[in-house]
Amino acid sequence: MTVETAITPELRKSRISAACAFGVHAMLLVALVTSLPSLVPILGLELRHVAYVVLALSIIAAVGSTLMTLVAKRTSSAFSIRIALGMLVVSGLFLAFTPAASESARLPLFCAAILIYGLSVGSIDATTNMQAVAIQRRYGRVILNSFHAVWSVGAIIGSLLVSAGQAIGDMAGFGPNKNAAGDVVSDPYLYPRYMWTMITVVLILAVVSLIISPKMLEYGREKDSMVDEQGNKIKFAAPMKAFAALCAAMAFFYAIDFGIQNWSPLYLEQLLDADKATAPLGVTVYTIFGLIARSLADRVVNKLGEVKTLALAAVVSIIGMIVVLTASNAIVAVVGFAIVGCGVPITAPLCFSTAGYMVPINQMDEAVGRLNLFNYAGTVFGGGIVGLIAGDNLKIAMIFPLVMAILLLLTSPSFKKPDVIVD
């Protein structure tokens, strides 16, 4: 059983601070990913290279997550998250200014910036979830979805800041030059608009980081030793069969999530004849309903338990993907993506939440770090491998999220919280 402890003002501040870390991380990530297509002409790339950049980011992030997990094990996640936030600020500034380098140095410097940013992403992914899991243990009830809901809010803010930057540039006379037909003929202010948008995002990130960093939760330091009283290395205590199921569920979710974000616009446009305005709506409604689902999920979990909640989410997602695959027009498919958003986005927080109860408090950081690696495995699969397998057949690309949702349902029994939670 879970023992509810006194919720002190300091614990509330830690919860708010960790949630803000989720939000500013998402804000920078989405601002960058949304801006990447517009940087293609500046960097001398082709549009198809953007997907390669995003996949490389995921692989590098896995390395960053691994390294920061080692740091957290030897210090604390409170210390590690401060390092990760600092890395985000530095890499964000690097990303803002490298496209202004000379033409010959521009792409190599931008790739170096992506490398540093990828390490930062993995570091902040791991440490924010470490903090969230520890804070949930102190609260004595499930609250982890609320952190991921703030991540969704941050993602929306990031996309809005990019849109606002473009709109303000246009109004100020720094937009693209268009001909009488409304087609863009040149865009001399493309980089300045990107730069000022990124600087705005990084400034918000820096200010928030300075405010929240001192308020992160310190926990388990008296038990942080890597060895027992006899000097033997302490083994990872999670039940491996159940923990492996959580890792699989994490990969399944991110394969679905990244698959929808990557392939749904093309699916709607090329198979269901959606226009340019309708094609992105699949991702939009999936994100919005995912935010709503995460905002409500903690209450559902506290009432129904983790197993039933995940099973329900998986079934909802299966229904949504069936609607998408059988849709006769784009609007029906968009409704299907909205249904998927009502279910599957709660998977990642449930994985972290359940993993946090499987181990003693001094091994929570390691559990979260190990589990977080499967985030990137799912991302690489959903964004890259699926594309290679499907080729030009977008129907096959959309069948994969359905298969992943079915497999996710099969993992739900492993989400049972232990009867006794060891501190």
C-alpha positions in Angstrom: 0.0 0.0 0.0 1.0 3.6 -0.5 1.5 5.7 2.6 0.4 9.3 2.2 2.8 11.7 3.9 2.4 15.3 5.0 2.5 17.7 2.0 4.7 20.5 3.1 5.1 23.9 1.4 8.6 22.9 0.3 7.2 19.7 -1.3 4.6 21.8 -3.2 7.3 24.1 -4.4 9.3 21.1 -5.6 6.3 19.9 -7.5 5.7 23.2 -9.2 9.4 23.6 -10.0 9.7 20.1 -11.5 6.5 20.7 -13.5 8.0 24.0 -14.9 11.1 22.1 -15.9 8.9 19.7 -18.0 7.2 22.8 -19.5 10.3 24.8 -20.5 12.0 21.6 -21.9 9.0 21.0 -24.2 8.8 24.6 -25.2 12.4 24.6 -26.5 12.1 21.2 -28.1 9.0 22.0 -30.1 10.2 25.5 -31.0 13.3 23.9 -32.5 11.6 21.0 -34.3 8.9 23.4 -35.7 11.6 25.8 -37.0 13.8 23.1 -38.6 12.0 23.0 -41.9 12.4 26.8 -42.4 16.2 26.4 -41.8 16.6 24.0 -44.7 17.7 26.7 -47.2 20.0 28.4 -44.8 21.8 25.2 -43.9 22.0 23.9 -47.4 19.9 20.8 -46.7 16.8 19.3 -48.3 13.5 18.9 -46.5 13.9 15.1 -46.3 17.0 15.7 -44.1 14.9 17.1 -41.3 13.7 13.6 -40.4 17.3 12.4 -40.2 18.2 15.3 -37.8 15.3 14.4 -35.5 16.3 10.7 -35.5 19.9 11.6 -34.8 18.6 13.8 -31.9 16.8 10.8 -30.4 19.9 8.6 -30.6 22.1 11.3 -29.1 19.5 11.9 -26.4 19.8 8.2 -25.3 23.5 8.8 -24.7 22.7 11.9 -22.7 20.1 10.1 -20.6 22.5 7.3 -19.8 25.3 9.7 -18.8 23.0 11.8 -16.6 21.6 8.7 -14.9 25.2 7.8 -13.8 25.6 11.4 -12.5 22.3 11.2 -10.6 23.2 7.8 -9.0 26.4 9.3 -7.6 25.0 12.7 -6.6 21.2 13.3 -6.8 18.6 14.1 -9.4 18.3 17.6 -7.9 21.9 18.3 -8.7 21.6 16.6 -12.1 18.6 18.5 -13.2 20.4 21.8 -12.5 23.2 20.6 -14.8 20.6 19.5 -17.5 18.8 22.9 -17.4 22.1 24.7 -17.8 23.0 22.5 -20.8 19.6 23.3 -22.3 20.3 27.1 -22.0 23.8 26.8 -23.5 22.7 24.5 -26.4 19.7 26.7 -27.1 21.9 29.7 -27.6 24.3 27.7 -29.7 21.3 26.6 -31.9 20.1 30.2 -32.2 23.4 31.6 -33.5 25.1 28.9 -35.5 23.1 29.5 -38.7 24.6 32.9 -38.8 28.1 31.5 -39.3 29.9 31.6 -42.6 28.5 29.3 -45.3 31.3 26.8 -45.1 31.1 26.5 -41.2 27.3 26.8 -40.9 26.3 23.2 -41.2 29.2 21.7 -39.2 28.5 24.1 -36.3 24.8 23.4 -36.4 25.5 19.7 -36.3 27.7 20.3 -33.2 24.9 22.3 -31.7 22.5 19.5 -32.3 24.9 17.1 -30.7 25.1 19.2 -27.5 21.3 19.8 -27.6 20.7 16.0 -28.0 22.8 15.3 -24.9 20.8 18.0 -23.1 17.4 16.5 -24.1 18.4 13.1 -22.8 19.6 14.6 -19.6 16.5 16.7 -18.9 14.2 13.9 -19.9 15.8 11.6 -17.3 16.1 14.1 -14.5 12.7 15.7 -14.8 11.1 12.2 -14.5 13.4 11.3 -11.6 12.2 14.4 -9.8 8.5 13.7 -10.7 8.7 10.1 -9.5 10.3 11.0 -6.2 7.8 13.8 -5.6 4.9 11.4 -6.3 6.4 9.0 -3.7 6.3 11.8 -1.1 2.7 12.8 -2.0 1.6 9.2 -1.5 -0.8 9.2 -4.5 -0.5 9.2 -8.3 0.3 12.7 -9.6 2.8 11.9 -12.4 0.4 12.6 -15.3 0.1 16.2 -14.2 3.8 16.7 -14.9 3.4 15.4 -18.4 0.4 17.5 -18.9 2.6 20.6 -18.2 5.0 19.1 -20.8 2.1 19.2 -23.3 1.3 22.8 -22.3 4.9 23.8 -22.9 4.9 22.1 -26.3 1.8 24.2 -27.3 3.5 27.4 -26.0 6.6 26.6 -28.0 4.7 26.2 -31.3 2.7 29.4 -30.5 5.9 31.3 -29.9 7.2 30.2 -33.3 4.0 31.2 -35.0 4.0 34.5 -33.1 7.6 35.2 -34.2 6.6 34.7 -37.9 3.5 36.9 -37.5 5.3 39.7 -35.7 8.1 39.6 -38.4 5.4 39.9 -41.1 3.7 42.8 -39.4 7.0 44.6 -38.8 7.9 44.3 -42.5 10.4 41.5 -42.0 8.4 38.8 -43.7 9.1 37.0 -47.0 8.9 38.8 -50.4 5.9 37.6 -52.4 4.8 38.1 -56.0 1.3 39.1 -57.1 0.1 35.5 -56.9 1.2 35.3 -53.2 4.1 33.0 -53.8 7.3 33.5 -51.9 10.1 34.7 -54.2 12.7 35.4 -51.5 13.0 35.6 -47.7 16.0 37.7 -46.7 14.7 37.9 -43.0 14.3 34.2 -42.5 17.2 33.8 -40.1 16.5 37.0 -38.1 13.0 35.8 -37.4 14.3 32.4 -36.3 17.1 33.9 -34.2 14.8 36.3 -32.3 12.2 33.5 -31.7 14.9 31.2 -30.3 16.5 33.9 -28.2 13.0 34.6 -26.7 12.5 30.9 -25.9 16.0 30.6 -24.4 15.5 33.7 -22.3 12.3 32.3 -20.9 14.1 29.0 -20.3 17.0 30.7 -18.5 14.8 32.8 -16.2 12.6 29.9 -15.3 15.7 27.7 -14.7 17.2 30.2 -12.3 14.0 30.4 -10.3 13.2 26.7 -10.1 16.7 25.1 -9.7 17.1 25.7 -6.0 13.7 24.3 -5.2 14.2 20.7 -6.6 13.5 17.9 -4.2 16.5 16.4 -2.3 15.8 12.8 -1.4 17.4 9.5 -0.5 20.9 10.9 -0.1 21.5 9.1 3.1 20.9 5.8 1.2 22.9 6.8 -2.0 25.7 4.3 -1.4 26.4 2.0 -4.3 27.6 -0.8 -2.0 26.2 -2.6 1.0 27.7 -3.0 4.5 29.9 -5.8 3.2 31.3 -3.7 0.4 29.3 -5.6 -2.3 27.7 -3.7 -5.1 23.9 -3.3 -4.5 22.0 -5.0 -7.3 19.1 -3.3 -9.1 16.0 -4.5 -7.1 13.1 -4.2 -9.6 11.3 -7.4 -10.6 12.8 -7.8 -14.0 9.8 -9.4 -15.8 7.5 -6.6 -14.8 10.1 -3.9 -15.4 10.8 -5.3 -18.9 7.1 -5.0 -19.6 7.2 -1.4 -18.6 10.2 -0.8 -20.9 8.3 -2.4 -23.8 5.2 -0.3 -23.0 7.3 2.8 -23.1 8.8 1.9 -26.5 5.3 1.0 -27.8 3.9 4.4 -26.8 6.7 6.5 -28.3 6.5 4.4 -31.5 2.8 5.3 -31.7 3.4 8.9 -30.6 6.2 9.7 -33.1 4.5 7.6 -35.8 1.4 9.8 -35.6 3.4 13.0 -35.5 5.7 11.9 -38.4 3.2 10.2 -40.8 -0.3 11.5 -40.1 0.0 14.7 -42.1 1.2 12.7 -45.2 -1.4 10.0 -44.6 -4.2 12.6 -44.6 -2.9 14.5 -47.5 -1.9 11.7 -49.9 -4.4 8.9 -49.1 -7.4 10.9 -48.0 -6.9 14.0 -50.2 -6.7 16.5 -47.3 -5.8 20.1 -48.2 -2.8 21.9 -46.7 -4.9 23.3 -43.9 -6.4 20.0 -42.9 -3.3 17.8 -43.1 -1.7 19.0 -39.9 -5.0 18.6 -37.9 -4.3 15.0 -37.0 -1.3 16.0 -34.9 -3.1 19.0 -33.5 -6.1 17.2 -32.2 -3.9 14.3 -31.0 -1.8 16.8 -29.0 -4.8 18.7 -27.6 -6.7 15.6 -26.5 -3.5 14.1 -25.1 -3.2 17.2 -22.9 -6.8 16.7 -21.7 -6.2 13.0 -21.0 -3.1 13.7 -19.0 -4.9 16.4 -17.0 -7.6 13.9 -16.0 -5.6 10.7 -15.8 -4.2 11.0 -12.2 -7.8 11.0 -10.9 -8.7 8.0 -13.0 -5.6 6.1 -11.8 -6.3 6.9 -8.2 -9.8 5.5 -8.6 -9.3 2.5 -11.0 -5.6 1.6 -10.5 -2.8 1.5 -13.0 -3.7 -1.8 -14.7 -7.3 -0.9 -15.6 -6.4 2.6 -16.6 -3.7 1.5 -19.0 -5.9 -1.2 -20.4 -8.7 1.4 -21.0 -6.2 3.8 -22.6 -5.0 1.1 -24.9 -8.5 0.0 -26.0 -9.4 3.6 -26.7 -6.3 4.0 -28.8 -7.0 0.8 -30.7 -10.5 2.1 -31.5 -9.0 5.4 -32.6 -6.5 3.8 -35.0 -9.3 1.5 -36.5 -11.2 4.7 -37.2 -8.2 6.2 -38.8 -7.5 3.2 -41.0 -11.1 2.7 -42.1 -11.8 6.4 -42.6 -13.3 7.3 -46.0 -12.3 11.0 -45.7 -9.8 13.2 -43.8 -12.3 14.6 -41.3 -13.2 11.1 -40.0 -9.5 10.2 -39.8 -8.9 13.4 -37.8 -11.6 12.3 -35.3 -9.7 9.0 -35.1 -6.5 10.7 -34.2 -8.4 12.7 -31.5 -9.7 9.4 -30.0 -6.1 8.0 -29.9 -5.1 11.2 -28.1 -7.7 10.4 -25.4 -5.9 7.2 -24.6 -2.2 6.5 -25.4 -0.5 9.7 -24.1 -1.0 8.7 -20.5 1.3 5.6 -21.0 4.7 7.3 -20.4 3.7 8.8 -17.0 2.1 5.5 -16.0 5.3 3.7 -16.9 7.5 6.0 -14.8 4.9 6.1 -12.0 4.8 2.3 -11.7 8.6 1.9 -12.0 9.0 4.3 -9.1 7.0 1.9 -6.8 9.0 -1.2 -7.9 12.3 -0.2 -6.3 13.6 1.3 -3.0 13.8 5.1 -3.0 17.6 5.0 -3.4 17.2 3.1 -6.7 14.4 5.3 -8.2 16.8 7.4 -10.3 18.4 4.3 -11.8 14.9 2.8 -12.6 13.8 6.0 -14.3 17.0 6.3 -16.2 16.8 2.7 -17.5 13.2 3.1 -18.4 13.7 6.4 -20.2 16.1 4.8 -22.7 13.1 3.1 -24.3 11.6 6.4 -25.1 14.2 6.8 -27.7 14.0 3.2 -28.9 10.3 3.9 -29.7 11.0 7.2 -31.3 13.6 5.8 -33.6 11.3 2.9 -34.5 8.2 5.1 -35.1 10.0 7.8 -37.0 12.6 6.0 -38.9 12.3 2.2 -39.1 8.6 2.3 -39.9 9.3 4.7 -42.8 12.0 2.3 -44.2 9.6 -0.7 -43.9 6.5 1.1 -45.2 8.3 2.9 -48.1 5.7 4.9 -50.0 2.8 2.9 -48.5 1.4 5.2 -45.9 -1.4 2.7 -45.0 1.3 0.4 -43.7 2.9 3.3 -41.8 -0.4 3.8 -40.0 -1.0 0.1 -39.3 2.1 0.1 -37.1 0.6 2.4 -34.4 -2.4 0.0 -34.3 -0.1 -3.0 -33.8 1.7 -1.1 -31.1 -1.5 -0.2 -29.3 -2.5 -3.9 -29.3 0.8 -4.8 -27.8 0.5 -2.1 -25.3 -2.8 -3.6 -24.1 -1.0 -6.9 -23.5 1.5 -5.2 -21.2 -1.2 -3.7 -18.9 -1.2 -6.6 -16.3 2.4 -5.7 -15.5 1.4 -2.2 -14.2 0.1 -3.6 -10.9 1.5 -1.6 -8.0 3.4 -3.7 -5.5 1.5 -4.5 -2.3 4.4 -3.4 -0.2 6.5 -0.4 -1.2 10.0 -0.3 0.2 11.5 3.0 1.2 
